[in-house]
């Protein structure tokens, strides 16, 4: 495989970036962006996956595109304290995965759905907790207001999109759970440790935009 190159996205003007993203996201997912889940389930989470959706929020800042992320509260039963995208379970009242992602984002961090331009979606990712997650990519123009739910969200922050989409920053790790080896991706950034499902979905985003 040839070495990874810089995505054309980062050489475009901000006015041209949303259309480029929409065009890439409208293509069929490349093979490398499909099936990144390792199939492992936590004990008690077996059975059919639960439909869920998250928002992958891209913020148009003067110094370059940023990715908005949350840090989950330590009191949550699933993935406590981990860095994640805003989102959650798809409810019967949600018209689509995108609608679910926007609703959950509004509930978790107070970002108004009207501030998000939905650009497209990525291939599903199945989590160890039993959710089949559909990542929805959205474009956000500042200014915008946030009101994080203190029960669910410990922090909201931004990281440079170019950093998390650089393959040089994608690390492969593993740990043993009893006799089972668990391999996972991570993307360390300053004092933040992006790993697991969030890191894997960022790999899906990179591979989808790269198109190889």
N, C-alpha and C positions, 0 to 999 in steps of 0.2 A: 504494500500500500504506500502511495506517495506521502511525503510529510504533510501534516496539516498546514493550511495557509490561513491568513487573516480573512475573516468573513468580509465580503464586499459591503455589508451593512455599515461597517464602521468608517467607510470612505465616502458615504453618501451624505448629503445635506439632511438636516432634520426633517425638512419638508418632504423629502423623497423616501425616507426610511419606512414610514407606515405602509406605503404601497408595495415596497420591496418585500416587507415581511408578509403582507397579505398574499402576495403571489407565491412565495415559498411555502407558506402554510397551507395553501390550497392544493399543492401537489400531493400525490400519494406518499405516505411515509416511507422513507428508504428502509431497506432491511435492517440496517444497523440501529434504527430508532425503534424497532419493534421487539418485544419479548425481553426487555431488560430485567423484568422481575425474576427472582431466583426460585420462585415457587415455594419458599419457606413460609409457614404459618405458625404463629404463636399458639401454644396449647390452648384449646378452647375456642379458637377462631377458625376452625375448619368449616367447610360447607361452601355454598355459593357465595361469590363475592358481593359485597354491598355497593351499589352504584354511588359514586361520589364525584365531586368536581372541585378543582382549585383554580384560582386566578393567578396567572404569571404576569404580574404588573410591571410594565416597562415605563419608566418615568423619563420624560424628555427634559433633561437639565441642560443649562448652557455649557457645562463642562463635559457633557456626554451622557449617553443613555445609562440609566441606573435601574437596578432591579430592586423592587420593594419586597422585603421579607418580614416575617414575624418570628418572635421567639415565644413558644408556647409556655403557658403557665405550668409550674411544677405540680400543680394540683390536678391536672387533667389525667383521666385514666389511660388515654392512648397517647403515646409519644410525648410524655411530659418533658418540658424543658428543651425540646428539640427546636431547631430552626425549620420553619416551614413556610409554605405559601398559604395565604388565607383561603379557606374553603371548607367543605364538609359534605355530608350526606345529601344526595338528591332526594327531595321530598316529592310527594305525589302532585302537589300544587305547582311545582316548577315546570315551566313549559319546555325547558331544554337544559342540557348540562351548563350552557353559558348562563342561563337564568339562575341556576342553582349557585354557580360560582359568584355571580354578582350579589345575590342575596346574602350568601354566607360572608362575603367580604364586607358588605355593609354592616352586618350584625357583629362581626368580629372587630373590625377596626374603624367603622364609621365612614368609610369611603362611599360616597354617593354613586350609585350605578350610572347616573348621567355623566359622570366624569370619566367613564371608561369607554374607549372605542375598542370593541372586540375585533381582533384581527384574524383569528382562526383558532384552531385547536391542534393538539398533539396526540400521538398514540397513547393508549391507555397504559397505566402502570398499576400493578397490583401490590398492595402493601402487606407486610407481615401481619397486620391487624385485621386483614380480611376485606379491605376496600379496593374496588376497581376504580381508580382515579382517572378522570379525563382532565388534563391540563388545558385551560383556556387562556390564550395569550391576549393581553389587553394593553392598549396604549393610553397613557395618562399625561395630560398637559397641566402643569402647575399654573396657578396655585390651586391647592385643594386642602380640605380640612380632614383631619383624622380624629377619631374618638375611640381608642382601643377599649375593648371590654376587659376590665381588670380580672375577671374570673377566668377568661380564656387566654389572654395575651399578656405576656410579661414585658414585651418590648416590640417596637416597630422600627426598622432601620433600612437603609439603602446600601447596596454594594455596586461597584461598577460592573455593568453588563459585560464589557470586554474582558474583565478578569474571570468571571465565572464561565464564560464561553471559550476560554483559552484552554485547549487540550493539555498544555503544559501544567495546568493547575488541577487536573483531574487525577486524583490518586485512587489506587485500588488497594483495599485493605481487607483483612479478615479477622474473625475472632471465633473461638470455639464455644459452642453452647452444648455442654456435655460432650458427646462424641460427634456432634454435627458441626461441620465447618460452615460458617456464614461469611460469604464474600460480599463486600459492599463498596460503594463509591464514596469519596469525600472530596470536598473543595475547601480547604482551610483558607480563611481570609482574616488577616490581622488577628484579633482575639476571638473571632467567631469560627465555629466549626460546623460547616454545612456538610451533612452526611446523610446516608440512607436514602429514603424515598425522594427527598428534595434534591439531593445531588444527582440521583439517577434521572430525575425529570429534567434537570438542566443538561445532562448529557443527551437526552432525547431531543431537547430544543436545539442544541448545537448540531447534532447529526442531521436533524430535519432541515435546518437552515443551510448547512453545508451541502446537503443533497447527495452525499456519496453513499 
